[in-house]
Amino acid sequence: MTTTVRVVRLLITGLVLAAVVAGIVRGLTTPDSGEGAVVSGLFLTQVVLAAILILLGGFVEGLGFGLSLGTNWPYTSNIWVLLIKGDPEAAHRIVATLVGLIGLVLVTLAPSSATINGLILIVLTAALGLGTLHVLSGRLPSLVHGVHGLLAYGVFVCYLMTIYQPGVNFWSYLSDTPPLCVVLVAVLLGGMTTGHRGFGEPIGAFSWPQRAPQVVMIIHLFTALMVVAALGGVMPDYPVAFYLAVAQVVVGFLLFHAVNLKPRTPGVLVAIHQSVVLAITAAIVVV
């Protein structure tokens, strides 16, 4: 439990509290009343918690807590003790549970394609959460890890749309927004890169890819460049997302070197990498 881990504990605690407060404020200030106000507030809380969950995944990997609970899933007998101590993986499981409970409440209070799709994506993401543990322990293919990350971003986008694209079908929106689809493909390959290198293993420096993790990483790099090209091709539609995507390529190179220098604990760059992807995704949906 280093100083960095303690700082992360305070950061995540503050963000979760902020998500709850933001939802309460939105519920109290919305023109809706009764259940409508509750739903409106829960949508905002859910969006922030979905983002926190992804960010926590970055901290789990970056600080070396990927298998801190072993392959026990979803909980262990001492998970609350670990949560209080600051274990990011314990926090990841608890926040995921909270997201699932809110998703269930939203389906009950406001059944619609948005809330139903959101809950389905949550359930699928949770189910593959177990799979990611076995990917890190070398028992399942890296694709499971990649799909888990993809579904987590799907949850974030689905609930973000309830605020900025209300009434728009989730799947139709994806098919009509090619740049967002390219971003999600990059997310998939990023998760596969992590899965291929395994727990605490470097990708390795190379001039020409020779091992599977290096091949997947090169494909991921080309996909990241495709994100820049896709967003640049529709400029000035998504200016913020475009400039963030350019910056993300630089962050990606720094992360590659961090993973090779300290493969077990590459540091907060993993979470920074995820936060930039979240910002790119949000910048596209908000516009």
Secondary structure in CASP SS format (residue, H / E / C, confidence):
PFRMAT SS
TARGET T0000
AUTHOR 0000-0000-0000
METHOD secondary structure of the structure
MODEL  1
M C 1.00
T C 1.00
T H 1.00
T H 1.00
V H 1.00
R H 1.00
V H 1.00
V H 1.00
R H 1.00
L H 1.00
L H 1.00
I H 1.00
T H 1.00
G H 1.00
L H 1.00
V H 1.00
L H 1.00
A H 1.00
A H 1.00
V H 1.00
V H 1.00
A H 1.00
G H 1.00
I H 1.00
V H 1.00
R H 1.00
G H 1.00
L H 1.00
T H 1.00
T C 1.00
P C 1.00
D C 1.00
S C 1.00
G C 1.00
E H 1.00
G H 1.00
A H 1.00
V H 1.00
V H 1.00
S H 1.00
G H 1.00
L H 1.00
F H 1.00
L H 1.00
T H 1.00
Q H 1.00
V H 1.00
V H 1.00
L H 1.00
A H 1.00
A H 1.00
I H 1.00
L H 1.00
I H 1.00
L H 1.00
L H 1.00
G H 1.00
G H 1.00
F H 1.00
V H 1.00
E H 1.00
G H 1.00
L C 1.00
G C 1.00
F C 1.00
G C 1.00
L C 1.00
S C 1.00
L C 1.00
G C 1.00
T C 1.00
N C 1.00
W C 1.00
P C 1.00
Y C 1.00
T C 1.00
S C 1.00
N C 1.00
I H 1.00
W H 1.00
V H 1.00
L H 1.00
L H 1.00
I H 1.00
K H 1.00
G C 1.00
D C 1.00
P H 1.00
E H 1.00
A H 1.00
A H 1.00
H H 1.00
R H 1.00
I H 1.00
V H 1.00
A H 1.00
T H 1.00
L H 1.00
V H 1.00
G H 1.00
L H 1.00
I H 1.00
G H 1.00
L H 1.00
V H 1.00
L H 1.00
V H 1.00
T H 1.00
L H 1.00
A C 1.00
P C 1.00
S C 1.00
S H 1.00
A H 1.00
T H 1.00
I H 1.00
N H 1.00
G H 1.00
L H 1.00
I H 1.00
L H 1.00
I H 1.00
V H 1.00
L H 1.00
T H 1.00
A H 1.00
A H 1.00
L H 1.00
G H 1.00
L H 1.00
G H 1.00
T H 1.00
L H 1.00
H H 1.00
V H 1.00
L H 1.00
S C 1.00
G C 1.00
R C 1.00
L C 1.00
P C 1.00
S H 1.00
L H 1.00
V H 1.00
H H 1.00
G H 1.00
V H 1.00
H H 1.00
G H 1.00
L H 1.00
L H 1.00
A H 1.00
Y H 1.00
G H 1.00
V H 1.00
F H 1.00
V H 1.00
C H 1.00
Y H 1.00
L H 1.00
M H 1.00
T H 1.00
I H 1.00
Y H 1.00
Q C 1.00
P C 1.00
G C 1.00
V C 1.00
N C 1.00
F H 1.00
W H 1.00
S H 1.00
Y H 1.00
L H 1.00
S H 1.00
D C 1.00
T C 1.00
P H 1.00
P H 1.00
L H 1.00
C H 1.00
V H 1.00
V H 1.00
L H 1.00
V H 1.00
A H 1.00
V H 1.00
L H 1.00
L H 1.00
G H 1.00
G H 1.00
M H 1.00
T H 1.00
T H 1.00
G H 1.00
H H 1.00
R H 1.00
G C 1.00
F C 1.00
G C 1.00
E C 1.00
P C 1.00
I C 1.00
G C 1.00
A C 1.00
F C 1.00
S C 1.00
W C 1.00
P C 1.00
Q C 1.00
R C 1.00
A H 1.00
P H 1.00
Q H 1.00
V H 1.00
V H 1.00
M H 1.00
I H 1.00
I H 1.00
H H 1.00
L H 1.00
F H 1.00
T H 1.00
A H 1.00
L H 1.00
M H 1.00
V H 1.00
V H 1.00
A H 1.00
A H 1.00
L H 1.00
G H 1.00
G H 1.00
V C 1.00
M C 1.00
P C 1.00
D C 1.00
Y C 1.00
P H 1.00
V H 1.00
A H 1.00
F H 1.00
Y H 1.00
L H 1.00
A H 1.00
V H 1.00
A H 1.00
Q H 1.00
V H 1.00
V H 1.00
V H 1.00
G H 1.00
F H 1.00
L H 1.00
L H 1.00
F H 1.00
H H 1.00
A H 1.00
V H 1.00
N H 1.00
L H 1.00
K C 1.00
P C 1.00
R C 1.00
T C 1.00
P C 1.00
G C 1.00
V C 1.00
L H 1.00
V H 1.00
A H 1.00
I H 1.00
H H 1.00
Q H 1.00
S H 1.00
V H 1.00
V H 1.00
L H 1.00
A H 1.00
I H 1.00
T H 1.00
A H 1.00
A H 1.00
I H 1.00
V H 1.00
V H 1.00
V C 1.00
END
